[in-house]
Amino acid sequence: AVSCVEGAACNTECGSVGRTSCATCEPVCELLVETCNGMDDDCNGACDDGAIDGCRVPVHRANGPNGHYYTTVLAETSTDGRTLEAQDYWFVYVEQHEGMLPLHRCDRGDGRFFLTSADDCEGLGAVQTTLGFVETKVSCGGRELHRLVSPSDRHFYTVSATERDNAVNNLGYTSQGVSGFVWASG
């Protein structure tokens, strides 16, 4: 006879943790509903998908006299001479989960800002705010967040390889690699 403990934790086929059901002759590992934990709980190939309130927050992109500006506060995109370029441009996690790093907006003190995971702002300024948290490797539908810098030392971030290539090939930007992985939706 197979022993079965109803409701005991079990490993699903995708590596998430499910709950054991003893309703049939053999124990079955039932999938859990998606929760905000940076994992694919329901084995559908996407992490934290569906309506999970407060899981991810949108980052908006604006442009202004001192270059691009990234914020989770939509009203900030139309202050200090800025104009909104992209609302809900990408999403970051509100809370840090395993394998994630913070994405800080750093103030250089001269009206320019840049994004980094370094708590010391790479020695170039001070953390103004933490926008949220990003993955360090591609997983769960994450998209590369490309970091570029202009000859005038202004930073630019994009989730589009085409936009990155245009900035490098036609606008004089230098690619500084991938800052992390972000998401297309909340």
C-alpha positions in Angstrom: 0.0 0.0 0.0 1.2 3.5 -0.8 1.2 5.8 2.2 -0.2 9.2 1.5 -0.4 12.3 3.6 -3.1 14.7 2.4 -1.8 18.2 1.9 1.8 17.4 2.4 4.3 19.4 0.4 5.5 17.7 -2.9 7.6 18.7 -5.9 5.7 19.4 -9.1 7.0 18.5 -12.6 8.3 22.1 -13.1 10.1 22.2 -9.7 7.6 24.3 -7.8 6.1 23.1 -4.5 2.6 21.6 -4.7 0.3 19.8 -2.2 -0.3 16.1 -2.1 -3.8 14.8 -2.9 -4.8 11.3 -1.7 -8.1 11.3 -3.6 -7.0 8.6 -6.1 -5.2 5.2 -5.7 -1.8 6.9 -6.2 -0.8 10.2 -4.5 -1.0 13.2 -6.9 1.0 16.4 -6.5 -1.5 19.1 -7.2 -0.3 22.5 -8.5 -0.8 25.6 -6.4 -2.2 28.9 -7.7 0.3 31.5 -8.7 1.7 33.7 -5.9 4.2 36.6 -6.1 7.4 34.7 -5.4 9.5 34.8 -8.6 8.5 31.2 -9.4 6.2 29.4 -11.8 3.9 27.8 -9.2 1.3 26.5 -11.6 3.8 25.1 -14.2 2.4 27.1 -17.1 5.9 28.5 -18.1 5.3 32.0 -16.7 6.1 33.3 -13.2 3.6 35.3 -11.2 1.2 35.7 -14.1 -2.4 36.6 -13.7 -3.9 39.2 -11.4 -1.6 39.2 -8.4 -2.1 42.6 -6.7 1.1 44.4 -5.6 3.5 41.9 -7.2 5.1 44.0 -9.9 5.1 47.8 -10.4 5.4 49.6 -13.8 8.4 51.7 -14.7 7.7 54.7 -16.9 10.3 56.4 -19.2 10.4 60.2 -19.7 12.9 62.4 -21.5 13.9 65.9 -20.4 16.6 68.5 -20.5 19.1 66.2 -18.6 18.3 63.0 -20.6 16.1 60.1 -19.8 14.4 59.6 -16.5 12.8 56.3 -15.1 10.2 56.3 -12.4 7.4 54.2 -10.9 5.5 57.5 -10.2 3.7 58.5 -13.4 3.3 62.2 -12.2 7.1 62.5 -12.2 7.3 62.0 -15.9 5.8 65.5 -16.5 7.9 67.5 -13.9 11.2 69.4 -14.3 10.7 69.8 -18.1 10.2 66.1 -18.7 7.9 64.5 -21.2 6.4 61.0 -20.9 7.9 58.7 -23.6 6.6 55.3 -22.5 4.0 54.6 -19.8 4.3 51.1 -18.2 7.5 50.6 -20.2 8.6 47.6 -18.2 7.8 46.1 -14.8 9.9 45.3 -11.7 9.1 43.3 -8.6 7.9 45.3 -5.5 9.7 42.9 -3.1 12.9 41.1 -3.5 12.8 37.3 -4.1 15.6 34.8 -4.4 18.0 35.7 -7.2 16.9 39.3 -7.6 18.8 42.5 -7.1 17.5 46.0 -6.4 17.3 48.5 -9.2 18.2 51.9 -7.7 17.8 55.3 -9.4 20.9 57.2 -8.5 21.2 61.0 -8.5 24.5 62.3 -9.8 23.8 65.7 -8.2 23.9 67.5 -11.5 20.3 66.8 -12.7 21.3 63.5 -14.3 20.2 60.1 -13.1 21.1 56.5 -13.8 20.0 53.0 -12.8 22.2 50.4 -11.0 22.1 47.5 -8.6 25.1 48.9 -6.7 24.1 50.2 -3.3 26.9 52.8 -3.6 25.7 54.0 -7.0 29.0 52.9 -8.5 30.7 55.8 -6.6 29.0 58.3 -9.0 26.1 59.6 -6.8 23.6 58.7 -4.2 20.6 56.4 -4.2 17.5 58.5 -4.7 15.0 55.6 -4.7 14.8 51.9 -5.4 12.4 51.4 -8.3 12.1 47.7 -7.5 13.8 44.4 -8.0 15.1 42.7 -11.2 16.3 39.1 -12.0 20.0 38.5 -12.6 19.4 35.8 -15.2 16.7 35.2 -17.8 13.7 33.4 -16.3 10.0 33.4 -16.3 9.5 35.6 -19.4 12.0 38.2 -18.3 13.3 40.6 -20.9 16.8 42.1 -21.1 17.2 45.6 -19.8 20.0 47.1 -21.9 22.1 49.9 -20.3 23.8 52.4 -22.6 25.7 55.6 -22.0 26.2 58.6 -24.3 29.4 60.5 -25.0 28.0 63.3 -22.7 27.7 60.6 -19.9 23.9 60.3 -20.0 22.4 56.9 -19.4 19.7 55.3 -21.5 17.8 52.0 -20.8 15.7 50.0 -23.2 14.1 46.6 -23.5 14.3 46.8 -27.3 17.4 45.3 -29.0 16.5 47.4 -32.1 16.4 50.6 -30.0 19.7 49.6 -28.4 21.3 49.0 -31.8 20.0 52.3 -33.2 21.4 54.2 -30.2 24.8 52.6 -30.6 25.0 52.7 -34.4 23.4 56.1 -35.0 23.5 58.2 -31.8 26.9 57.5 -30.4 25.9 55.5 -27.4 28.0 52.8 -26.0 26.4 49.6 -24.7 27.2 48.8 -21.1 25.5 45.4 -21.2 22.4 44.1 -19.5 21.4 45.6 -16.1 19.0 42.8 -15.3 15.8 41.2 -16.5 12.5 42.9 -16.3 8.9 42.0 -17.3 6.4 43.2 -20.0 3.5 43.2 -17.6 2.5 43.3 -14.0 
